């Protein structure tokens, strides 16, 4: 099976499909740790109509970033600030790319 065919079988990265136990298992952490990260606002999973947490592939990528920062000794408040800054930086890059496309200006040479 080609890589493209494999990707076509995966859910959209933003689609919340993983239950909390599956997400915790994929991240290699406990369910209670995952709930702790949620309580501290580091991760906000989608909820089903019945209130069950559902995690997306994007959530899992963020979770892996949280785990890496925690392993580096960053406390939960610091992790939250780092994630906020990384999110803001990504938004700014997306805005710059959009503005360059809209105006026809190429990106600067680095």
Rosetta blueprint (number, residue, H / E / L):
1 X L
2 X L
3 X H
4 X H
5 X H
6 X H
7 X H
8 X H
9 X L
10 X L
11 X L
12 X L
13 X L
14 X L
15 X L
16 X L
17 X L
18 X E
19 X L
20 X H
21 X H
22 X H
23 X H
24 X H
25 X H
26 X H
27 X H
28 X L
29 X L
30 X L
31 X H
32 X H
33 X H
34 X H
35 X H
36 X H
37 X H
38 X H
39 X H
40 X L
41 X L
42 X L
43 X L
44 X L
45 X L
46 X E
47 X E
48 X L
49 X L
50 X L
51 X L
52 X L
53 X E
54 X E
55 X E
56 X L
57 X H
58 X H
59 X H
60 X H
61 X H
62 X H
63 X H
64 X H
65 X H
66 X H
67 X H
68 X H
69 X H
70 X H
71 X H
72 X L
73 X L
74 X L
75 X L
76 X H
77 X H
78 X H
79 X H
80 X H
81 X H
82 X H
83 X H
84 X H
85 X H
86 X H
87 X H
88 X H
89 X H
90 X H
91 X H
92 X H
93 X H
94 X H
95 X H
96 X H
97 X H
98 X H
99 X H
100 X H
101 X H
102 X H
103 X H
104 X L
105 X L
106 X L
107 X L
108 X L
109 X L
110 X L
